[in-house]
Each structure stands twice: as C-alpha cells, then as structure tokens.
Amino acid sequence: MNYVTIIYLVNLFLYSLYFFFFGKTISETHISTLSWIISGVLSLFVLCAGYLNAKKGMKYRSVLWIFFVNVFLFACSGLFDQFGSDFNILSTGNSDSFLFTLALIFYNGYLFPLTIVLEGSGLALIAPVMLSFILPSLGYLIGMKIHSKKENSAEIN
C-alpha cells in the first residue's frame, strides 16, 4: 500500500470538504489563517506518508508517483499552452491550457492558499509540482534515517 498516494487523495477530499463548507472568503485575494493552517497540516500528512513508506521498507520511487502525475499535468499544461491552436482538442481556445491547469490545481488542492498568493506568476503551477517532490522525499529521508538507526541499535544489542 502506497501511503503517499492514499494521503494525497485523502488530502484532496479533506480540503475539498473544508473549502466547500468553510473556505469561502469575501475576496479572492484574502486567505484566512485557518486555510493556511489546514493547508500546513495536510502538507504534514504528505510528509508523514513519505515517512510511512520508508518505515514499511518501500522503495524510494514509491513516494514519487504523485510527483510524476504532477509533472505530467504540468507538461501537458505547458504543451497545450504553447501549441494550443494545434492541440485544441482539450483546451478552451486561444492557446489556453485550461483543463490541464485546472487538473493540476485541483489535484494539489490542499495547496490552494499558496496557489492564490502566487497567482499571476508561473510559480503558482511550479510550486505544487516541486512540493509534491520535496514533501514526500523529505518524509522518506527522515524515515530512512530513523529506521536505519533502529536497525543499527538492534544489531549492536
């Protein structure tokens, strides 16, 4: 069982529920403190999922599936944006890559406050892709360090 994938999908569901019931604000640019806290907690869940993958002895590539999905969505978004008039199957016209960009934002919904703050720059799409690599990898690294220390102390005793 890949904990990172499961936690990512749970985060998607939890933040969707939160946003639907409590996340609506008066203006689009004002993000409440509670939204930042919820986003931070859900980010910690992804970090802990990487730790659980390491603790269960899974390979490092098990934490990278979410990153690969995000890279695929980001690449498709860029391709449709660059060649939109030629690839106009799924885009909205005028070389807009709306569906892939929307999928990338929705798939990383728990990072919504960060996406709103970075809106208007290319970082709004790059940050979720990079965080989908950094958070699970950092959790996996921590899990490997702790797990290897426990194995070394068990061998000494």
Backbone as a printed PyTorch tensor [residue, N CA C, xyz], in Angstrom:
tensor([[[  0.8460,  -1.1670,   0.0000],
         [  0.0000,   0.0000,   0.0000],
         [  0.8980,   1.2380,   0.0000]],

        [[  0.6960,   2.1190,  -0.9660],
         [  1.4760,   3.3400,  -1.0860],
         [  0.7930,   4.4470,  -0.2810]],

        [[  1.3910,   4.7930,   0.8350],
         [  0.7890,   5.7610,   1.7450],
         [  0.7360,   7.1640,   1.1450]],

        [[  1.7320,   7.5170,   0.3370],
         [  1.7590,   8.8640,  -0.2440],
         [  0.5660,   9.0650,  -1.1690]],

        [[  0.2800,   8.0990,  -2.0080],
         [ -0.8460,   8.2130,  -2.9250],
         [ -2.1610,   8.2930,  -2.1590]],

        [[ -2.3030,   7.4520,  -1.1600],
         [ -3.5380,   7.4340,  -0.3720],
         [ -3.7210,   8.7600,   0.3640]],

        [[ -2.6700,   9.2490,   1.0010],
         [ -2.7610,  10.5090,   1.7430],
         [ -3.0160,  11.6770,   0.7950]],

        [[ -2.4270,  11.6380,  -0.3860],
         [ -2.6680,  12.7050,  -1.3570],
         [ -4.1390,  12.7510,  -1.7550]],

        [[ -4.7240,  11.5960,  -1.9800],
         [ -6.1420,  11.5550,  -2.3420],
         [ -7.0290,  11.9370,  -1.1640]],

        [[ -6.6450,  11.5410,   0.0460],
         [ -7.3880,  11.9420,   1.2440],
         [ -7.2940,  13.4610,   1.4290]],

        [[ -6.0950,  14.0230,   1.1930],
         [ -5.9350,  15.4830,   1.2710],
         [ -6.8460,  16.1940,   0.2900]],

        [[ -6.9270,  15.6460,  -0.8970],
         [ -7.7990,  16.2180,  -1.9230],
         [ -9.2410,  16.2550,  -1.4350]],

        [[ -9.6940,  15.1620,  -0.8530],
         [-11.0550,  15.0700,  -0.3380],
         [-11.2630,  16.0000,   0.8600]],

        [[-10.3300,  15.9850,   1.8180],
         [-10.4800,  16.7980,   3.0260],
         [-10.4690,  18.2910,   2.7100]],

        [[ -9.5530,  18.7230,   1.8470],
         [ -9.5150,  20.1460,   1.5520],
         [-10.7220,  20.5580,   0.7200]],

        [[-11.2300,  19.6670,  -0.1130],
         [-12.4450,  19.9820,  -0.8680],
         [-13.6150,  20.1880,   0.0790]],

        [[-13.7320,  19.3130,   1.0840],
         [-14.7880,  19.4840,   2.0850],
         [-14.6170,  20.7850,   2.8550]],

        [[-13.3920,  21.0430,   3.2870],
         [-13.1390,  22.2820,   4.0290],
         [-13.4730,  23.4980,   3.1690]],

        [[-13.0050,  23.4910,   1.9310],
         [-13.2260,  24.6460,   1.0620],
         [-14.7060,  24.8410,   0.7650]],

        [[-15.4110,  23.7470,   0.5780],
         [-16.8380,  23.8430,   0.2850],
         [-17.6190,  24.4340,   1.4430]],

        [[-17.3020,  23.9990,   2.6710],
         [-18.0800,  24.4380,   3.8210],
         [-17.5460,  25.7040,   4.4900]],

        [[-16.2050,  25.8590,   4.5720],
         [-15.6570,  26.9560,   5.3710],
         [-14.6930,  27.8700,   4.6310]],

        [[-14.1840,  27.4530,   3.4930],
         [-13.0870,  28.1700,   2.8580],
         [-13.4620,  29.3620,   2.0230]],

        [[-14.7250,  29.5980,   1.8260],
         [-15.1290,  30.7310,   1.0030],
         [-14.9080,  32.0310,   1.7760]],

        [[-14.2380,  32.9650,   1.1220],
         [-13.9680,  34.2460,   1.7680],
         [-14.6400,  35.3630,   0.9880]],

        [[-14.5620,  36.5530,   1.5310],
         [-15.1980,  37.7050,   0.8990],
         [-14.4980,  38.0620,  -0.4130]],

        [[-13.1780,  38.0710,  -0.3980],
         [-12.4390,  38.3940,  -1.6130],
         [-11.5420,  37.2200,  -1.9870]],

        [[-11.1700,  37.1750,  -3.2470],
         [-10.3370,  36.0720,  -3.7230],
         [ -8.8910,  36.2050,  -3.2810]],

        [[ -8.4590,  37.4060,  -2.9460],
         [ -7.0650,  37.5990,  -2.5790],
         [ -6.8200,  37.4240,  -1.0870]],

        [[ -7.8490,  37.4950,  -0.2720],
         [ -7.6890,  37.3320,   1.1730],
         [ -7.8690,  35.8640,   1.5430]],

        [[ -6.8390,  35.2890,   2.1130],
         [ -6.8800,  33.8930,   2.5570],
         [ -6.8800,  33.8980,   4.0810]],

        [[ -7.8100,  33.1760,   4.6660],
         [ -7.9080,  33.1590,   6.1220],
         [ -6.7560,  32.3710,   6.7330]],

        [[ -6.5020,  32.6690,   7.9870],
         [ -5.4470,  31.9720,   8.7230],
         [ -5.7800,  30.4870,   8.8570]],

        [[ -7.0530,  30.1820,   9.0220],
         [ -7.4640,  28.7870,   9.1240],
         [ -7.1420,  28.0240,   7.8470]],

        [[ -7.2900,  28.6600,   6.7010],
         [ -6.9400,  27.9980,   5.4360],
         [ -5.4540,  27.6670,   5.3880]],

        [[ -4.6160,  28.5920,   5.8570],
         [ -3.1770,  28.3320,   5.8990],
         [ -2.8580,  27.1950,   6.8640]],

        [[ -3.5310,  27.1600,   8.0060],
         [ -3.2810,  26.1070,   8.9990],
         [ -3.7010,  24.7520,   8.4400]],

        [[ -4.8800,  24.6800,   7.8350],
         [ -5.3550,  23.4270,   7.2470],
         [ -4.4050,  22.9620,   6.1530]],

        [[ -3.9630,  23.8780,   5.3180],
         [ -3.0240,  23.5480,   4.2540],
         [ -1.7040,  23.0340,   4.8270]],

        [[ -1.2250,  23.6650,   5.8830],
         [  0.0130,  23.2140,   6.5280],
         [ -0.1140,  21.8310,   7.1450]],

        [[ -1.2410,  21.5770,   7.7960],
         [ -1.4690,  20.2620,   8.4070],
         [ -1.5520,  19.1840,   7.3270]],

        [[ -2.2410,  19.4650,   6.2460],
         [ -2.3440,  18.4890,   5.1620],
         [ -0.9910,  18.2790,   4.4840]],

        [[ -0.1580,  19.2980,   4.4450],
         [  1.2030,  19.1370,   3.9230],
         [  2.0200,  18.2370,   4.8410]],

        [[  1.8120,  18.3800,   6.1460],
         [  2.4930,  17.4890,   7.0970],
         [  2.0270,  16.0430,   6.9280]],

        [[  0.7610,  15.8500,   6.5640],
         [  0.2770,  14.4980,   6.2780],
         [  1.0620,  13.8670,   5.1340]],

        [[  1.3440,  14.6510,   4.0960],
         [  2.1190,  14.1320,   2.9560],
         [  3.5360,  13.7900,   3.4080]],

        [[  4.1130,  14.6260,   4.2630],
         [  5.4390,  14.3550,   4.8100],
         [  5.4290,  13.0550,   5.6140]],

        [[  4.4180,  12.8780,   6.4510],
         [  4.3000,  11.6550,   7.2530],
         [  4.0520,  10.4250,   6.3820]],

        [[  3.3700,  10.6010,   5.2730],
         [  3.1360,   9.4770,   4.3640],
         [  4.4510,   9.0030,   3.7640]],

        [[  5.3380,   9.9400,   3.4170],
         [  6.6700,   9.5540,   2.9420],
         [  7.4260,   8.8030,   4.0180]],

        [[  7.2850,   9.2410,   5.2690],
         [  7.9100,   8.5440,   6.3940],
         [  7.3730,   7.1120,   6.5260]],

        [[  6.0520,   6.9550,   6.3920],
         [  5.4520,   5.6220,   6.4960],
         [  5.9230,   4.7040,   5.3710]],

        [[  6.0970,   5.2450,   4.1700],
         [  6.6140,   4.4360,   3.0760],
         [  8.0140,   3.9180,   3.4080]],

        [[  8.8540,   4.7740,   4.0000],
         [ 10.2060,   4.3510,   4.3770],
         [ 10.1590,   3.3420,   5.5140]],

        [[  9.2810,   3.5630,   6.4680],
         [  9.1740,   2.6700,   7.6290],
         [  8.7300,   1.2640,   7.2110]],

        [[  7.8700,   1.1930,   6.2090],
         [  7.3910,  -0.1040,   5.7300],
         [  8.3670,  -0.7510,   4.7470]],

        [[  9.4980,  -0.1060,   4.4930],
         [ 10.5280,  -0.6870,   3.6480],
         [ 10.2610,  -0.5850,   2.1540]],

        [[  9.4270,   0.3390,   1.7590],
         [  9.1470,   0.5240,   0.3340],
         [ 10.3200,   1.2360,  -0.3320]],

        [[ 10.4130,   1.0980,  -1.6080],
         [ 11.4710,   1.7560,  -2.3650],
         [ 11.1800,   3.2430,  -2.4720]],

        [[ 12.2410,   4.0100,  -2.7500],
         [ 12.1120,   5.4610,  -2.8380],
         [ 11.1580,   5.8830,  -3.9450]],

        [[ 11.1320,   5.1440,  -5.0270],
         [ 10.2700,   5.5340,  -6.1380],
         [  8.7830,   5.4680,  -5.7730]],

        [[  8.4470,   4.8030,  -4.6720],
         [  7.0440,   4.7400,  -4.2550],
         [  6.5150,   6.1000,  -3.8200]],

        [[  7.3950,   7.0010,  -3.3790],
         [  6.9400,   8.3290,  -2.9770],
         [  6.9000,   9.2970,  -4.1550]],

        [[  7.3910,   8.8780,  -5.3060],
         [  7.4890,   9.7770,  -6.4470],
         [  6.3190,   9.6940,  -7.4140]],

        [[  5.3670,   8.7940,  -7.1990],
         [  4.2470,   8.6580,  -8.1390],
         [  3.4460,   9.9400,  -8.2480]],

        [[  3.2160,  10.5960,  -7.1450],
         [  2.4540,  11.8490,  -7.1590],
         [  3.2280,  12.9160,  -7.9210]],

        [[  4.5360,  12.9400,  -7.7390],
         [  5.3690,  13.8860,  -8.4760],
         [  5.2790,  13.6260,  -9.9760]],

        [[  5.3000,  12.3680, -10.3780],
         [  5.2040,  12.0470, -11.8040],
         [  3.8550,  12.4640, -12.3840]],

        [[  2.7860,  12.2820, -11.6360],
         [  1.4660,  12.7270, -12.0920],
         [  1.4590,  14.2450, -12.2450]],

        [[  2.0330,  14.9490, -11.2740],
         [  2.0860,  16.4050, -11.3420],
         [  2.9490,  16.8870, -12.5110]],

        [[  4.0640,  16.2080, -12.7610],
         [  4.9140,  16.5770, -13.8950],
         [  4.1610,  16.3540, -15.2010]],

        [[  3.4140,  15.2680, -15.2860],
         [  2.6260,  15.0000, -16.4870],
         [  1.5860,  16.1010, -16.7130]],

        [[  0.8600,  16.4610, -15.6590],
         [ -0.1440,  17.5240, -15.7890],
         [  0.5020,  18.8660, -16.1330]],

        [[  1.6440,  19.1430, -15.5110],
         [  2.3510,  20.3970, -15.7810],
         [  2.8660,  20.4270, -17.2210]],

        [[  3.4230,  19.3010, -17.6920],
         [  3.9320,  19.2320, -19.0640],
         [  2.7960,  19.3710, -20.0780]],

        [[  1.6910,  18.6920, -19.8160],
         [  0.5430,  18.8170, -20.7260],
         [ -0.0050,  20.2320, -20.7180]],

        [[ -0.0210,  20.8550, -19.5640],
         [ -0.4700,  22.2400, -19.4730],
         [  0.4270,  23.1420, -20.3060]],

        [[  1.7220,  22.9350, -20.2140],
         [  2.6580,  23.7370, -20.9940],
         [  2.5660,  23.4680, -22.4810]],

        [[  2.4090,  22.2040, -22.8470],
         [  2.2830,  21.8630, -24.2690],
         [  1.0280,  22.4650, -24.8720]],

        [[ -0.0770,  22.3460, -24.1550],
         [ -1.3200,  22.9090, -24.6740],
         [ -1.2760,  24.4230, -24.6970]],

        [[ -0.5420,  25.0050, -23.7590],
         [ -0.4070,  26.4580, -23.7590],
         [  0.4730,  26.9170, -24.9200]],

        [[  1.5290,  26.1810, -25.1850],
         [  2.4570,  26.5520, -26.2560],
         [  1.8740,  26.2870, -27.6450]],

        [[  1.2580,  25.1180, -27.7920],
         [  0.7590,  24.7040, -29.1050],
         [ -0.7610,  24.6000, -29.1120]],

        [[ -1.4340,  25.4670, -28.3760],
         [ -2.8750,  25.3770, -28.1700],
         [ -3.6980,  25.3550, -29.4320]],

        [[ -3.3420,  26.1450, -30.4050],
         [ -4.1500,  26.1690, -31.6270],
         [ -4.0000,  24.8710, -32.4120]],

        [[ -2.8530,  24.2070, -32.2620],
         [ -2.6510,  22.9250, -32.9390],
         [ -3.2610,  21.7720, -32.1370]],

        [[ -3.2020,  21.8660, -30.8100],
         [ -3.6820,  20.7920, -29.9340],
         [ -5.0560,  21.0960, -29.3730]],

        [[ -5.8740,  21.8190, -30.0300],
         [ -7.0890,  22.3870, -29.4680],
         [ -8.1560,  21.3630, -29.0990]],

        [[ -7.7800,  20.1210, -28.8780],
         [ -8.7390,  19.0840, -28.5100],
         [ -9.3100,  19.3520, -27.1180]],

        [[ -8.4430,  19.5730, -26.1580],
         [ -8.8960,  19.7300, -24.7760],
         [ -8.7160,  21.1420, -24.2310]],

        [[ -8.2350,  22.0690, -25.0000],
         [ -8.0520,  23.4160, -24.4760],
         [ -9.2820,  24.2640, -24.7880]],

        [[ -9.3420,  25.4290, -24.1720],
         [-10.5310,  26.2670, -24.3080],
         [-10.4320,  27.2700, -25.4450]],

        [[ -9.3520,  27.2940, -26.1440],
         [ -9.1890,  28.2290, -27.2560],
         [ -8.1590,  29.2830, -26.9330]],

        [[ -7.6770,  29.9600, -27.9610],
         [ -6.6350,  30.9780, -27.8150],
         [ -5.4090,  30.4280, -27.0890]],

        [[ -5.0440,  29.2150, -27.4120],
         [ -3.8950,  28.5090, -26.8350],
         [ -3.9040,  28.5260, -25.3080]],

        [[ -5.0530,  28.3030, -24.7310],
         [ -5.2150,  28.2380, -23.2890],
         [ -5.2350,  26.7760, -22.8730]],

        [[ -4.4990,  26.4310, -21.8470],
         [ -4.4310,  25.0460, -21.3870],
         [ -5.2740,  24.8760, -20.1380]],

        [[ -6.4900,  25.3050, -20.2120],
         [ -7.3490,  25.4180, -19.0410],
         [ -7.5760,  24.0910, -18.3180]],

        [[ -7.9070,  23.0280, -19.0280],
         [ -8.2520,  21.7700, -18.3590],
         [ -7.0730,  21.1520, -17.6170]],

        [[ -5.8920,  21.1550, -18.2150],
         [ -4.7350,  20.5770, -17.5340],
         [ -4.2860,  21.4420, -16.3680]],

        [[ -4.3700,  22.7410, -16.5200],
         [ -4.0290,  23.6400, -15.4200],
         [ -5.0260,  23.4650, -14.2800]],

        [[ -6.2880,  23.3640, -14.6140],
         [ -7.3140,  23.1380, -13.6000],
         [ -7.1100,  21.7980, -12.8950]],

        [[ -6.7660,  20.7750, -13.6480],
         [ -6.4950,  19.4660, -13.0410],
         [ -5.3000,  19.5370, -12.1030]],

        [[ -4.2620,  20.2580, -12.4950],
         [ -3.0780,  20.4070, -11.6430],
         [ -3.4290,  21.1460, -10.3570]],

        [[ -4.2030,  22.2120, -10.4720],
         [ -4.6040,  22.9760,  -9.2830],
         [ -5.5250,  22.1380,  -8.3980]],

        [[ -6.4670,  21.4260,  -8.9990],
         [ -7.4020,  20.6110,  -8.2230],
         [ -6.6870,  19.4490,  -7.5460]],

        [[ -5.7730,  18.8020,  -8.2580],
         [ -5.0440,  17.6530,  -7.7200],
         [ -4.1830,  18.0600,  -6.5300]],

        [[ -3.7350,  19.2950,  -6.5160],
         [ -2.9530,  19.8370,  -5.4120],
         [ -3.7750,  20.8500,  -4.6300]],

        [[ -5.0430,  20.5460,  -4.4370],
         [ -5.9760,  21.4650,  -3.8070],
         [ -5.5970,  21.8730,  -2.4070]],

        [[ -4.9190,  21.0080,  -1.6800],
         [ -4.5450,  21.3550,  -0.3140],
         [ -3.5320,  22.5050,  -0.2800]],

        [[ -2.9170,  22.8290,  -1.4140],
         [ -2.0000,  23.9580,  -1.5110],
         [ -2.6920,  25.2080,  -2.0530]],

        [[ -4.0070,  25.2440,  -1.9520],
         [ -4.7750,  26.3420,  -2.5160],
         [ -4.3440,  27.7210,  -2.0120]],

        [[ -4.1040,  27.9270,  -0.6970],
         [ -3.6630,  29.2590,  -0.2620],
         [ -2.3540,  29.6930,  -0.9310]],

        [[ -1.4300,  28.7730,  -1.0810],
         [ -0.1660,  29.0890,  -1.7440],
         [ -0.3920,  29.4250,  -3.2110]],

        [[ -1.2890,  28.7120,  -3.8470],
         [ -1.5960,  28.9640,  -5.2540],
         [ -2.2090,  30.3410,  -5.4400]],

        [[ -3.0630,  30.7640,  -4.5300],
         [ -3.6870,  32.0750,  -4.6200],
         [ -2.6520,  33.1830,  -4.4120]],

        [[ -1.7550,  32.9910,  -3.4560],
         [ -0.7300,  34.0010,  -3.1940],
         [  0.2000,  34.1520,  -4.4000]],

        [[  0.5180,  33.0500,  -5.0540],
         [  1.4340,  33.0840,  -6.1950],
         [  0.7340,  33.2890,  -7.5290]],

        [[ -0.5680,  33.5340,  -7.4960],
         [ -1.3290,  33.7020,  -8.7280],
         [ -0.7670,  34.8520,  -9.5520]],

        [[ -0.7430,  34.6550, -10.8440],
         [ -0.2140,  35.6670, -11.7370],
         [  1.2340,  35.4240, -12.1170]],

        [[  1.8970,  34.5410, -11.3930],
         [  3.2660,  34.1890, -11.7470],
         [  3.2960,  32.7140, -12.1220]],

        [[  4.3440,  32.2950, -12.7450],
         [  4.4910,  30.8940, -13.1130],
         [  4.6750,  29.9860, -11.9070]],

        [[  5.0190,  30.5810, -10.7720],
         [  5.2290,  29.7850,  -9.5640],
         [  3.9460,  29.1410,  -9.0520]],

        [[  2.8080,  29.6680,  -9.4390],
         [  1.5410,  29.0820,  -8.9950],
         [  1.3880,  27.6590,  -9.4960]],

        [[  2.0020,  27.3210, -10.6150],
         [  1.9530,  25.9580, -11.1390],
         [  3.2060,  25.1670, -10.7930]],

        [[  4.3360,  25.8430, -10.6400],
         [  5.5860,  25.1470, -10.3540],
         [  5.6640,  24.7150,  -8.8960]],

        [[  5.1710,  25.5440,  -7.9770],
         [  5.2550,  25.2360,  -6.5380],
         [  4.5730,  23.9180,  -6.1760]],

        [[  3.3530,  23.6220,  -6.6340],
         [  2.7650,  22.3290,  -6.2950],
         [  3.5560,  21.1400,  -6.8500]],

        [[  4.1260,  21.3110,  -8.0290],
         [  4.9300,  20.2240,  -8.6100],
         [  6.1670,  19.9820,  -7.7530]],

        [[  6.8450,  21.0510,  -7.3760],
         [  8.0530,  20.9030,  -6.5650],
         [  7.7350,  20.3740,  -5.1650]],

        [[  6.6450,  20.8500,  -4.5740],
         [  6.2770,  20.3680,  -3.2400],
         [  5.8460,  18.9050,  -3.2640]],

        [[  5.2870,  18.4540,  -4.3840],
         [  4.9260,  17.0370,  -4.4760],
         [  6.1670,  16.1540,  -4.5620]],

        [[  7.3060,  16.7440,  -4.8610],
         [  8.5790,  16.0240,  -4.8190],
         [  9.2500,  16.1870,  -3.4620]],

        [[  9.2800,  17.4060,  -2.9460],
         [ 10.0370,  17.7080,  -1.7350],
         [  9.4180,  17.0790,  -0.4840]],

        [[  8.1160,  17.2520,  -0.2880],
         [  7.4870,  16.7870,   0.9540],
         [  7.5710,  15.2750,   1.1410]],

        [[  7.1440,  14.4510,   0.1700],
         [  7.2610,  13.0070,   0.3870],
         [  8.7130,  12.5310,   0.4440]],

        [[  9.5920,  13.1750,  -0.3180],
         [ 11.0070,  12.7850,  -0.3050],
         [ 11.6440,  13.0930,   1.0390]],

        [[ 11.3040,  14.2500,   1.5980],
         [ 11.8240,  14.6130,   2.9160],
         [ 11.3150,  13.6420,   3.9910]],

        [[ 10.0300,  13.3100,   3.9200],
         [  9.4850,  12.3220,   4.8540],
         [ 10.1510,  10.9670,   4.6990]],

        [[ 10.4230,  10.5670,   3.4600],
         [ 11.0890,   9.2880,   3.2130],
         [ 12.5110,   9.3130,   3.7650]],

        [[ 13.2090,  10.4240,   3.5700],
         [ 14.5770,  10.5570,   4.0860],
         [ 14.5940,  10.4730,   5.6050]],

        [[ 13.6630,  11.1520,   6.2640],
         [ 13.5690,  11.0850,   7.7230],
         [ 13.2640,   9.6590,   8.1710]],

        [[ 12.3440,   9.0080,   7.4750],
         [ 12.0080,   7.6270,   7.8160],
         [ 13.1800,   6.6820,   7.6400]],

        [[ 13.9650,   6.8760,   6.5940],
         [ 15.1320,   6.0210,   6.3720],
         [ 16.1850,   6.2480,   7.4480]],

        [[ 16.3890,   7.4870,   7.8550],
         [ 17.3690,   7.7860,   8.9120],
         [ 16.9510,   7.1460,  10.2300]],

        [[ 15.7000,   7.3110,  10.6040],
         [ 15.2130,   6.7410,  11.8670],
         [ 15.1860,   5.2280,  11.7930]],

        [[ 14.7410,   4.6840,  10.6860],
         [ 14.6530,   3.2300,  10.5260],
         [ 16.0420,   2.5940,  10.5350]],

        [[ 17.0240,   3.2340,   9.8940],
         [ 18.3750,   2.6750,   9.8760],
         [ 19.0280,   2.7680,  11.2480]],

        [[ 18.7260,   3.8250,  12.0220],
         [ 19.2520,   3.9260,  13.3810],
         [ 18.7000,   2.8060,  14.2610]],

        [[ 17.4120,   2.4960,  14.1100],
         [ 16.8180,   1.4190,  14.8980],
         [ 17.4210,   0.0730,  14.5320]],

        [[ 17.6810,  -0.1490,  13.2410],
         [ 18.3080,  -1.4040,  12.8130],
         [ 19.7230,  -1.5140,  13.3390]],

        [[ 20.4750,  -0.4110,  13.3020],
         [ 21.8560,  -0.4250,  13.8130],
         [ 21.9040,  -0.6600,  15.3040]],

        [[ 20.9980,  -0.0680,  16.0590],
         [ 20.9830,  -0.2800,  17.5130],
         [ 20.5090,  -1.6970,  17.8450]],

        [[ 19.6450,  -2.2830,  17.0330],
         [ 19.2120,  -3.6580,  17.2740],
         [ 20.3390,  -4.6280,  16.9680]],

        [[ 21.1820,  -4.3430,  15.9860],
         [ 22.3060,  -5.2120,  15.6660],
         [ 23.3700,  -5.1650,  16.7450]],

        [[ 23.5600,  -3.9840,  17.3600],
         [ 24.5800,  -3.8400,  18.4110],
         [ 24.1510,  -4.6060,  19.6490]],

        [[ 22.8710,  -4.5540,  19.9850],
         [ 22.3800,  -5.2490,  21.1800],
         [ 22.2750,  -6.6920,  20.8540]]])
